């Protein structure tokens, strides 16, 4: 087991990768001045022990983190992590697509705020960004619904799993199938695995502990996210959204794995 000093040094190395030469990424305003012990704990625990863990690619850890921060409305830290995502190899298109992906999970106001910050970061870095326009406005609503139903089945399985049986609920569900699944889940720049990880991260910090998170874990397994990667998503979000939620969702994941006959030794 690494010593605390080794964890700290690992954290400093990870911070250096994230910073891309910007020394401000080593600071924690307020904490630096008021709680230096906490600064050291964060450097050891978050950057030296979590960001540096095996089991989940660092780019997917970036996806986890900006998904969680966006879902919580933590805009100043979101700005810093958008910069870190770019420094660690996410493309501008992938960053934007993460926020598009989360529209139906977190709502339009949160997406608008995240996009505004992203635009400012791109402009500050001189990134010439060309938006991806793939939404087909000439298709019929029925065609969009069919595309969404197919995407849902590909990612999640049985599209009737949330059938509500009430006309108003059915209207809402149709909109979700059309736009969330048909218009967003079918977009380029993020693969199915990354989209599942976006959703799991946001839902974890939002405290979604009902059957929806269970279904989302099942869907993540369906598109190739390994049990180890799923659990690492929860570890990654722990110090951003709190350990209580992460631990609860990890327990739900364990139940899903047991139901599917998956052992961690076999499913990593």
PyMOL commands that set and color helices and strands:
alter all, ss='L'
color gray80, all
select helices_A, chain A and resi 4-19+23-26+31-34+36-50+58-72+75-87+92-101+103-106+108-125+141-156+167-184+192-206+211-222+227-241+243-259+264-267
alter helices_A, ss='H'
color red, helices_A
deselect
rebuild
show_as cartoon
